[in-house]
């Protein structure tokens, strides 16, 4: 009981100490460490850890809403993850479907529009149907939640280049002039979430100190925070510490 009171006081101090004018407009977060959490906590199955992690994600959205963070992009499944054995992937797909059924009601409360990004064509039909149903149920809001699923940063850039070239061809640009129309701004306008500002802060849990291609194009000037705890054990205090770290940094944007 005493420890809980101390944590709440510490969290309150962290919140009060944040410079609200310097909070990120867009947070990217990698929900990493479910299987490690299951092993460390000796949970009966990975499914138990996945369910804890998705409930924690719902809590996280509440933490972000409290601080009025305009946009969140959460990486729940990479293209590389799809090579894992079916006995690991199938339970995760099931838990994700459960999450997607709950998300519209939660995001309506937080005034968040839902969008899925990534190579959804690589995923099971049932999972894609659940994702599309969530998008259709809550497409708009003053804030945005992106779910990156079957996502790869390199593939996003490839897809953006293909879309840009297809548009130039459709607009009647001669083949020998297409190269002159391809620049950073043009390519950026064809990224999956071109309507959002680039992420200011990227958080990855589980102690891994790499982004593995997450928002590869958009993260050029983002600040990174790597947290040692596995995602299912990620706490509000860990989030607030990441924000404190972010707001205390001197962002130069390459200057």
N, C-alpha and C positions, 0 to 999 in steps of 0.2 A: 504494500500500500504506500509506504513512504517513498519507495523508488518511483512509483507511478506519479506521485505528486511532484517529485523533483523533476521528472521528465517534462511534465506539463509546464512547470515554471521555466525550465530551460527552453522549451519550444516557444513559450510566450516571449521570452527575452530575445530569442532569435528573430521572431517575427517583428518585434518592435524595433530591432536593430537594422532591419533591411531598409535600404534606400528604395522606396517604392518607385521612384522615377527611373531607376536603373534596372528594374526587373526585366527579364527577357520577354520579348514579344512572341517568340516561338521556341518551344523546347522540343528537342528530339530525345527519345529515351529508348534504350535497348534493354528489353526485359530478359536478362541473361541469368542463368544459374539454377533453373528449375531442377535439373537432374542431380546437380551437386547438392542442392538443398535436400532432396529426397534421401540421398545417401548419408549426408551428415546428420539429418534428423531421424534416420532409420524409419522413414515412412514406409508403409506396406508396398506402395506402388508409386510410379512416377505420376500417375493420374492424380493422386492425392496432392502432390506438390504443384501440379498444373492448376488444380482448382484453387489452392491457396494463392498462387501467383495471380490468377485472374481476379480473384476477390481483392487482392492487394492493388491491382491495376484500377479497379473501380474506386477504391479509396484514394489512390493517387489523383484521379480526375477530380475528386472532391477537394484535395489539397490545392490543385492548380486553380480550381474555381474560386476558392477562398481568396487567392491572391490576384484573381482576374487576369491570369495568363491567357492571352488571346488564342494561341494555337499550340497544339500538342501533336507530334508525330511519334507514334509508338511502333517499334519494330518487333513484331511478334513471331515472324517466321521468315527465314532467308531462303533464297533459292538453293543454297548449299544444304540447308537443313533437310531438303526433300530427298536427299540420298540416304537418310537414316532408315533403319529397318522399320517395317510396317508395325511391329509390336511396340515401337516407340511413337511413331507418328499417329497411328489411328486413335489412341487415347487422347493425344493432344488435339487432334481435329475435333473430337467429340467435345472436349472442354471449350474450345474456341467457339463451336456452334452454340453452346450454352451461353457463353458470354455475349455473342452477337444478338441472341434473343433478348437479353436484359438491357443491352446498350441503349436502344432508342428511348426507353422510358427515362433512363439515367441522364442521357444527353439532352432530352427535352427539358429536364429540370435545370440543367446547367446551361441551357441555351447554346448548345453545341451542334453544329452540323457534322454528320459522319461521312467520311469518304475513305474508300479502300484504294490502296495503290500497290502496284507490283504485278507480277505475272500470274494473274488469277487463273489463266487458262491451264496452268500446270497443276491446279489443285482439284480435289474431289468435287463433284457436282453438288453434293449436299452442303459442303462448306461454302462454296461460291453462292449458292442460293440463299443461305443464311446471311451472308455478307451483303448481298444485293437487297435483301428484304430489310436489313438494318438501315442501309443507305436510303431506301425509298421511304421508310418510316420517319426518318429524321434527316432530311437533306440540307436543311438550312438552320442558321443560328448566327448570333452575333460573334460566336467563337467557333473554332474548328477542331475536330479530332480526325486525324489521319491514322489509319491502321495500315502499316506496311506489312504485306503478307505475300510470301513467294517473291520477296523483294531482293534486288541486287543493285547496288549503286552503279556498277559498270553497265548493266543492262538498261538502267534508266537512261543513261547517256546515249547508248545505242538507239534506244527507242525514240529519244528526242531527235537525234540526227535523222532517222528514217522519216519521222513525221515532218520535220522541217523540209527535207528534200522533196517529199511527196507534195507538200503544199506549194513549193516553188515550181514544181513541174505542172501542178494543176493551175497555177497562176500564169503559165505560159512562159516562164523564164527559160531562155535557150540553154541547152546543156553546157555550153562553154562559158556561160555567165553565172552558173549556179554557185560556184566557189566564192564569187565576190559577194554573195548574199549571206554567206555563212560566217557569223561572228559570235562572240560570247553572248551578246544580248539576244540575238535571234535564237540561239540554241537554248538559252535559259527560258525563253517564252514557250518552249515545248516540253519542259520538264513536267513530271506528273502533277506537281502542285505549284504551277507557275503563278497562280493567283495569291500565293502566300509569300510573306517576306522570308528570306533565308533564315534558318534557325540561328539564334544567338547562342544557345547553350545546348550541348549534347552530353547526355549522362549515360554511362554504361555501368551496370552492376556486375557482380561476381568476381571482381578483381582483375579482369582482363583489361590491359592497357592498349587497346586498339579498337578501331571502329569497324573493321571488316567491310569497309565500303559503304557504310550507312550514310545516306545523303551525301554521297561522295562529291558531287558538283556543288551542292549548296553549303557545304561545311567549310569552305575556303577560309572564312574569317570567324567561324564559330569558336567559342570557348569549350574546352572539354573538361569533364569531371568524371573520374573513374572511382567507383565506390567498391569497397572490398566485399560488402555483404551480397549474398545471392538475392535475386529479385523477390522471392516469396518472403524474405526476411527484411526487405527494404522498409524503413520506417519514415514517418513524417519528419522526424528529426534529421534523418539522412538527407531528405529532400531540402529541408531548410538550410542545412549546412552547405549543400551544393549551391543554393541560391546566394548564401552569404559569400561564399568563395567567388561566385560570378560577379556580384555587385561590387566586390572590392578590387577587381582586376582593372587594369588600365588598358582599354581596348584601342588599338592603334589602326586596325584595318589596313595593315601593310605600310603605313606611313612612317 
